[in-house]
């Protein structure tokens, strides 16, 4: 099939959020488990990449194997997700991660990651949880459920986690030491 390269701007949401498809193909009616169709979605896409810019600052990037733009035009759902969250200054730590699913809701989008979420700050720590929310307005990551935090020194577990990105401050609620 002929592969296309084109850009779609999410300007209806007023975010300046760009989505580009890195090779799209029609999604068959009987979608495979890797590219399930969202019931009632306006649009289905495969091999999606998104960048959120704030002036010259690249805030975050997200790549997904498949995506659906839901009918409310304010929510998009992604599957088989990889992502990066960038620091404001050059040289600031970069957080990388992956999850089975993500939802972008609102403008600027709040990113909700679900299913086997792994977040890594290279050489410093690794966070594992089932759910993680990135609130761009507050520049905060929150994991509302059970969390595993691995550092070079130890592994800690807790009931929830809040990570203030601008301050590089992490709070693990009800922590207990595992190793």
C-alpha positions in Angstrom: 0.0 0.0 0.0 1.1 3.5 -0.6 2.4 5.1 2.6 1.7 8.8 3.2 3.5 11.4 5.3 1.4 14.3 6.4 0.7 16.6 9.3 -2.5 17.2 11.3 -2.7 20.1 13.7 -4.8 19.8 16.8 -5.7 23.5 16.4 -9.3 22.8 17.4 -8.0 22.3 20.9 -5.9 25.5 20.7 -2.7 23.8 22.0 -0.3 24.0 19.1 0.0 20.3 19.5 1.2 18.6 16.3 0.5 15.0 15.4 2.2 13.6 12.4 1.7 10.1 11.0 4.9 8.4 10.1 3.4 6.2 7.5 -0.3 5.6 7.6 -2.3 2.8 6.3 -6.0 2.2 6.3 -7.0 0.3 9.5 -8.9 -2.9 8.6 -12.4 -3.2 9.9 -11.3 -6.3 11.8 -8.4 -4.7 13.7 -5.6 -6.8 15.1 -5.0 -6.9 18.8 -2.1 -4.4 18.3 -4.3 -1.9 16.5 -7.7 -2.1 18.2 -10.4 0.3 17.0 -12.0 2.6 19.5 -15.8 2.3 19.3 -17.3 5.5 18.0 -14.0 7.3 17.3 -13.8 10.0 14.6 -10.4 8.9 13.4 -8.1 5.9 13.7 -4.3 6.2 13.0 -1.2 4.0 13.1 2.4 4.9 13.8 1.7 8.2 15.5 4.3 10.7 16.8 3.3 13.8 18.8 5.4 16.8 20.0 4.3 19.5 22.4 6.2 22.8 22.0 6.2 25.8 24.3 8.0 28.5 22.3 11.3 27.0 21.4 11.1 24.5 24.3 10.2 20.9 23.4 8.1 19.9 26.4 7.4 16.2 25.6 7.2 13.7 22.8 5.0 10.6 22.5 5.1 7.8 20.0 2.3 5.2 19.6 1.6 2.1 17.5 -2.0 3.2 17.1 -4.3 6.0 18.1 -8.0 7.0 18.0 -9.4 10.6 18.1 -12.6 10.3 20.1 -15.8 12.0 19.2 -15.6 14.7 21.7 -12.5 16.0 19.8 -10.9 16.8 23.1 -9.6 13.3 23.9 -7.2 11.0 22.0 -6.3 7.4 23.0 -3.0 5.7 22.1 -1.7 2.2 22.4 1.8 0.7 22.7 3.3 4.1 23.9 6.8 5.4 24.3 7.4 9.0 25.6 10.0 11.6 26.7 9.5 14.6 29.0 12.2 17.2 28.6 13.7 19.6 31.1 13.3 23.4 30.5 17.0 24.1 30.2 19.5 22.3 27.9 21.2 19.6 29.9 18.2 19.2 32.3 17.3 15.6 33.0 15.1 13.8 30.4 12.5 11.3 31.5 11.8 8.5 29.2 9.1 5.8 29.5 6.6 3.4 28.0 3.1 2.1 28.7 0.5 0.0 27.1 -1.9 2.9 26.7 -2.2 6.7 27.0 -5.0 9.3 26.8 -4.5 13.0 26.0 -7.4 15.0 27.5 -8.0 18.7 27.2 -5.8 21.7 26.3 -3.0 21.8 27.1 -3.4 18.0 27.2 -3.2 16.1 30.5 -1.5 12.9 29.7 -2.8 9.7 31.4 -0.6 6.7 31.0 -1.9 3.3 31.9 -0.8 -0.3 32.0 2.7 -1.4 32.8 4.0 2.2 33.1 7.8 2.5 33.3 9.5 5.9 33.7 13.2 6.3 33.8 15.6 9.1 34.6 18.8 7.7 33.1 21.3 6.7 35.7 19.2 8.0 38.6 16.0 6.1 39.0 13.3 3.9 37.5 9.6 4.2 38.5 7.1 1.3 37.8 3.4 1.7 38.3 0.1 0.9 36.6 -1.1 4.5 36.2 0.7 7.8 35.8 -0.7 11.3 35.1 1.4 14.2 33.6 -0.2 17.6 34.4 1.5 20.0 32.1 0.1 23.1 33.7 1.5 22.3 37.1 4.5 20.4 35.7 3.8 17.4 38.0 3.7 13.7 37.5 1.4 11.7 39.8 1.1 7.9 40.2 -2.1 7.4 42.2 -1.6 3.7 42.9 1.1 1.3 44.0 4.6 2.4 42.9 8.0 0.8 42.8 11.0 3.2 42.8 14.4 1.7 42.0 17.6 3.7 42.5 21.3 2.6 42.5 21.1 2.1 46.3 17.8 0.4 46.8 14.2 -0.5 45.8 11.4 1.3 47.5 7.6 0.7 47.2 4.8 3.0 48.1 1.1 3.7 47.8 1.5 6.7 45.5 4.0 9.1 44.1 4.2 12.8 43.2 7.1 14.1 41.2 7.5 17.9 40.9 9.5 18.2 37.7 10.6 21.9 38.0 12.0 21.3 41.5 13.2 17.7 40.7 11.5 16.7 44.0 9.9 13.3 44.4 7.4 12.3 47.2 6.7 8.6 47.7 3.6 8.2 50.0 3.8 5.4 52.7 7.1 4.1 51.5 8.6 0.9 52.6 12.1 -0.4 51.8 12.3 -3.6 49.8 16.0 -4.2 49.3 
